[in-house]
Amino acid sequence: MNWLRWFVVSAVVAVPCLMDVEATQVRADDSTARPNIILVMADDLGIGDVSPTNPECKIKTPRLQQMADEGLTFLDAHTPSSVCTPTRYGLLTGRYNWRSRLAKGVLSGTSEHLIPGDRATLGHLLQGAGYHTAMIGKWHLGWDWHKDGKEIDFSKPVFNGPDSNGFDQYYAHCGSLDMPPYVWVDTGKPTSVPTRKEGVTKKENPYGWYRNGPIGDDFEIEQVLPHLFDKSIAYVEERVKEDKPFFLYLPLPAPHTPIVPVPPFKDASGMNPYADFVMQMDHHMGQLLDAVAKAGIEENTLVIFTSDNGCSPEANFGALAKYEHDPSAGYRGHKADIYEGGHRVPFIARWPGKVVAGKTTNAVACLTDVYTTLQSITDQPREATGGEDGFDLTGVFGGDEASEREALVSHSIGGSFAIRRGKWKLCLSRGSGGWSDPREPKAKQQGLPPMQLFDLQADPSERSNVAKQNPEVVDSLLRLLNDYVDSGRSTEGPKVANDREITFLPAGVSFPSP
């Protein structure tokens, strides 16, 4: 992709909104005015995979483009981590994931719960604001299966699932869709007891593979995506009959592996199954938006669409490049990496009459900000815990150029940190910190320096390490990150404890002297 062209296009379309809309207008004054909230998070969808955030996108995403035309699109939005589980933690708690016990990597489909029941979440926040709360989709934050030794007893209830984290009801599978067991759990109750095992190897299907394991008779891999949208639409239709507002958290299993588009989307892109699957996801998103409109609640419903990290290499970047499509839209890296392609993602918000329409913004945002934003919209008080790393985006929703966010901390699958303030981004790694070249062992063999400083304004593709030329910038960013770690928060408020001892300096690097 031509980076200069992309940068110029971004600069042009991202002219700050001049509408005189006060941030307070985005807030609701009482429970009767509080909007319904639908939060949809795709899985492994790159910033280059949808037209609202990539003018050169070769995959057709008309329904998300329509949503963007009716709402606000962020061009500089980020996930707190470049992989699944930690991003979900950050989104739901408003707290950087590296403060939790999960220092790196992701959970499996049989992992125990990660978020303690007394940790504030979006579910708890909105229950407190009088909402009915539901989670439908991919959880991937662990829950406690009933086990007899190492074997799961699927006839017994599940504990410490989403219902312990503020959701009145949920319908979900535990891990990624390529992680067994493949069993639906409906608010603590498995819907079937598996009588067989199933799986597909990468050799059998390089796109549609999934690990071998127990699968319920009512769990059809290829139908999971439409099934979850059907469940979500049914939930919306049910809740409009009630007086209280609702919050639907819909974390999708797509376009993550197994990449399994079904007709009429199979082969529809003319590129590869990944592109087909993105088109299918876009179609189902349109069905959900249509259901909101049909229910007559469009004017009082805030819909947010985003992704949990950048695109996975499972999408086959090489095959897509033949059609001049880049899932990372010119940014370096992809899922798992500390580079921008790992955590810069689509983020679209639509709320007619409240969120400015048909605009883009260069305001820096993180998915941890969703917590504080919804706290503000529903007029809930700030607490010592909950949203420790979240900043209010309601001003940006109303047309402001930026929120109060001073800096952004990013985290890779391998536990590498990055901190960005203004144009400067400091990566505390020798390489990608993830899966793209160079991985950390190779970067060390090559003798690459232990830290990388990038000027994202001059070098958005992160190719020129200017750490040696700017030691004072490196030192200031290290001190700021240390303050965030030590305070247990990056927002104003009392000092709180992290869940573990946190170290962020690469081997061989000393903290700057006073």
N, C-alpha and C positions, 0 to 999 in steps of 0.2 A: 504494500500500500504506500502511496505517496504521502509521507508524513507532513510535508509542508502544506499540501492541499488540505489534509485533515485538520491541521492546526488552524489554518485560516478559516475554514468552514466553521470550526468550533467557535472561534472568536467572533465570527459574524453572527451566528445564530444565538450566541449566549449574551447578547447585549442585555444588561440589567433591565428589568421591567420598570417602567416609569409610572405605573398606576399608583395612585395615592391610596393604598390600602393599609390601614393600621393592623399590626399583628393581633391586637385585641379582637378584631373582627373575626378572626379565625376561631376564637374560643367560643365555647357554648356557655351560656349564663346559668342554665338550670337543666335538670334531668330531662325535661320534655323537649329541650332544644338540642340535646347531645346527639351527635350523629351516630348512626350505625357505622361500624368500622370493619372493613374487610382487608386483611393483610395477606397478600399472596407472595410467596417466595419460591422462585424457580430453583432448580438444583443443577449447578454447573453451567449456567447460562452466561456466556461471555458478553462484555459490553459491546462487542462488535456484532452480536448475533441478532440485534433488533434495530430497525430503522430509526427509532427516536434517538438513539445514542450513537449511531453510525450512519452517516449519509451514504456511505459506500457499501452498506450491507447488501448482500446478494440473496439473502433469505427473505421471503415475503412474510411480513408480520403486520398485516393491515389492521388487525383489531387493537394491537398494542399501539400502533401509530395513531389510531383514532382516539385511544385513551390519552395519549400524549397531546394530541391536538385539543383535547378538552381539559387538559390539566397541565401540570408543571413537570418538566423533565430535568433531573440533575445530571450534569455531565462530569461531576467530580465527586461521586458518591462511592463509599467504600464499605467493605465488610470488615469486621474487626479481625478476622482471620481469613486465610486463603483456603480453608477447608471446612467441611460440613459441621461437625459437632460443635467446635468452638464458636463458630459464627452464630449458630442457633442459641447458644448460651448467651452471647453478647446481645443479640436482638431481644431476647425475652427478659433479660435482667437489666439492660442498660449499663452493663458493667463489662469491662474488657475481660475476655475469656482467660487470659493468662493469669488473672488473679485467682482463678479456681484451682482445683487440684489437678486439672488436666493441663500439664505443662507442654505437651506436644501431641500430635497425632489425633486420631478420632476414636470413637467408641465402636463396638461391634453390635450385632443384633441381639446379643445375649448379655451385654454389659449391664451392670447395676446402675441405678439412677445417679445422675450427676448433680442436678440442682436440688439442694435440700428443701424440704417443705416450707421452712421458715424464711427462705430467701425470696424477697419481693420479685414478682414477675409482672409482665403485661397482664396476665390473667388475673392476678390478685388486684392489680391497680384498677382494672376496669370492673371487676366485681365490686370493689369499693365505691365505684362511681355509679353503681346501679345497673350494670350491664349483665345480660346473659352471655356467657363466654363458651366458645366451642373451638376445639382443635380437630381438624380433619386432614390427614395426610401422613407425611414422613416425620416422625418424631426425632429419632437419632440423638436422643439425650439420655438414653438408658431408662429402663424401668426394671422392677424386680419380679422376674418370672418365679413361679413356684417351682422349686427344684427338689428332686429326690436324688441327693448326691450331685452328680454333674448333669443328670438328665432333667429336662423340663417336663413338668406335668401340666399339659395344656388343658386339662379339665378343671384346673384350679384357678382362682382369680389372680390377677396381676396387681402388685402394689407399687406405690410411689411412681405412678405414671403422671400424665398431664393433669389428672384430677387433683393430685397433691400440689400442683404448681399453678392453681388458680383457674382451672377450666371446669365448668359445670358438666361438660360432657366431651367425649372425644371418640374418634374412630380412626385408628392409625395402625401402621406397622412400625416396628421398633427401630430398625436401622435403615441403611440405604436399600434400594430395591435389588441390589446384587448381593445382599447379606442375609443369610437365613437366620432365624426361621421365617418362612413366608406365611404369616398368620395374622389375620385381622384381630384387633382387640377393641372391643366396644365398651368404653368406660369401665375398664378393669376386667372385662369378661372376654376371653378368647371366643371367637365365633365358631370355631371348629377345632377338632382334635386331629392333627395330621395322621394319616395312615400310610404315607409314602414319602419318599424323598425325590427331589427333582433338582436339576441344574443343567447348564449349558456351558461348555468350555469355550475359551477364546478361539481355539482351533475350529470348533464347529460353527461359531458365529462371532467374528471379531467385533461386532457392534452389539449384538443382543445377548452377550454372555452373562451368566449369573452363577454364583457359587452353589454347589450342591448342598441341599439340606432339607429339613422337614417343610412340607407345604400343605396348607389346608385345602380341602376340596372346593371351597368357595373363593380361593385365591387364584386368579388368572393373571399371570404376569403381563400379557399384552393388553389386558383390559384395566389395569390398575389406574392409569391416568384418567381415562374417561369415567371410570367408576367413582373416583374421588371428586371429580367435578359434578357428577350426578348427585352425590351425597351433599355437596356444598350447596347446590341449587335447591335441593329439597329442604335444607336447613333454612335458607333464606326465605323460601315460600312459607315455611312453618312459622318462623319468627315474626313475620310481618303481621300475623294475626294477634300478636301480643303487644302490650303497651310499652314494655321496657325495651330500650335499645339493645342491640346485640353486637358482639365482637366475634368475628370469625377469623381464626388463624389457619391459613391453608398453605402449608409447606408442601410443595409438589415433589414428586420423585423424578421429575423429568426436567431437562433432557439428559440426566445422568444415566449411566448404564444400569440395567440393560436398555439399549436404544432400540425400541420396538414400535416404530410407527405402524399404524394399521390403515387399511384402505378407508377413504380415498387419499390419504396422505402418503402412503407408501409409494416411493418413487416420484412424488409430486414436485419435489424441488428441482429434479434433474441434476442434483449434485451427489448427495450420499444420504444414508439413513439418518445421520445426525440432523442435517438440514430439514429432512422430512419431519423429524420428531419436533423440531422447533416450530415448524408450521402447524403441526397438530396441537401443540401447547397453545399457540396463539389463537387458534380456532376455539379451543375450549375456554380460553380466557374471555373471548367474545361472547360465548354462550352465558357465562356467569354475569357479564356486564348487561347482557340482554335481559337476564332474569331479574336483575336489580331494577332495570327500567320498567319491565312488565309489572313488577310488584308495586310500582308507584313510589319508590323510596329513593330514586336517583338523586334528588336535590338534597336529601339529608343523609347521604352515605359517603363517607370518606373511603376511597379505595386506594391502596398502595400496592404497587407491584415492584418486585426487586429480585435479586438472586443471592445465593449464599456464598458465592465466590466466583472466580473467573472460570472460563471454559476448561474442561479437562482435555488432555491429549487424546483421550479415547474418542473424541470427535473426529480425529484424523485431520490435523491441520494441513498436512501435505495434500490430501485429496481435495480439501476445500480451496486451497491456494490455486489449484488448477482453474478454478472458476473465479479467481480474484476475490475470494472471501476470506477475511481474517477475523476469527472470533475475538481476538484481543484488540482489534481496531488500531493496529500500529503500536500499541503499548508492548513493552517487553514482558515475556513470560506468560504463564497461564496458571491454572489452579495449582495450589500448593506453594507457589513462589512468593517471595517477599517483594518482587517487582510488581509494577502497576497492573500487569495482566492477571496477577493472582487475586487481586482484591478490589480493583475498580470495576463497578458493576452498574447495570441499569437501575434506576430508581425513578419511578413515576408516581405522582400523587394526583388524584382527581377528586374534587369536592365542589360541585357547581356553585358558583357565587361566593365561595370561601377561599378556594385555592385559585390563584391566577391561571387563566386558561391559555393554551397555545404558546407557552413560553418555555424557554430553557434557562438554566442558571448555572453559573460556575461556582456557586457556594460550595465549600467543602462540607461534606456530610458523612456520617458513619451510621451504620445500622443501630448502634447503641443510642443514637439520637431519637429513635422512634419512641422509646420509653418516655423520655422527658417531653417530647412533643405531644404525645397522647395524654400525658399528665396535665399539660397546659391546656389542651383543648377541652378536657373534661373538668378543668378547674379543681384538680386534686392538689393538696399541699405537698411541697417537697419534704422528703424525709431524709434522715441521716444515711440510710441505705436504700438502694433501689435507684438506678439511674446515676450511679457514681461517675460514669463516663459518658453521660448523655447530655446533649445541648438542645435547647428548644428551637425547632425549625419553623414555628408558626409565623415568625417574621418573614422568613424566606418564602413560605407559602403565600404570604400576602404581598410579596414584591421586593422585600429587602435584598440587598446584595449578598449578605452573609449573616450567619448566626454569631453567637459569642464564642464559638469554638476557636481556641488559640492554636491548637496543634492536633495532629492525628497520629495515633500509634497503631502500627500494623504488626501482624504476627504470621509466621509461616508454619507449614506442617511440621518442620523440624525444630520449631521453637525459636527461630531467629526473630529478632525485633527490627522494626524500623520506626523512626519518628520523623514527622514532617511538620515544618512550620513555614508558612509562606511558600516561597519557591524552593526552599531547601528540603531535601529528603536524605536522611542518614540511615543507611542499611547496615545493621550490625552483623554482617556476614561477608564471607569472601566471595560467594557466588549467589545463586538464586535462593538458597535456604530451603529449596523444595525440589522439584523434579526436572526443571529445565536446565540446560547446560549453561554454566558449569554447576554441577552439584557440589556440595561442600567438600567431600573428600577429594574430588578432582581439582577444585579450586585451590585447595591447600597444596596438593602436589605441584600445581603450576606456580606456586609461590605468590598467589594474588594477595593483596593486602587484606587485613581482617575487617576493614570497614570501607564502605563505599558512600561517598557523598555525591548527590546529583542535584543539579540546578534544573528543576522540572520545567521552568519557563523557557530556558534556552535548549534544554535537552530532554524533552518529554519521553523519549524512548530509552532513557537511562543507559547511555553508552559511554559517557565520559565521566570517570571517577575523578572528582576535583577535591578530594579530601586533603591532599598534601598542600594544595594552594590556599585552602581556607581552614586552617587549624582552629581559629577562633569560632567559626560556625560549628565545627564538630564539637568543640568543648561545650558551647552553649546548649546544643541539642542534647548532649549526654547529661548535662546538669538538669535540664528540664525533664527528661525521662526519669532520672533518679528521683526528682521531686514527685512525679506522678506515682512512682512505685512506692516511695516512702509514705505518701499521704493516703494511699489506698483509694485514691480518686483523682480525676483530672478536672473536676468541677469544684466550685466553692462549696464549703461545708466542713464539718468536723472530720478529723483524721479517723480513718477506719482501718481495720486489719485486712490484709490479704489472707487467702486460705492456705498459703504456703510461702516458703521463703523464695524470693524471686531474684535471680541473677540474670543480667542481660549483656554484660560485657563479654565479647569474644575472648578466647584464650590469647594471652599475650598483650592484651590491651589494659592499660591502667586508667583509673578514673582521673580526670584532670585535677590538678592541684588548685587550691583556691587562688 
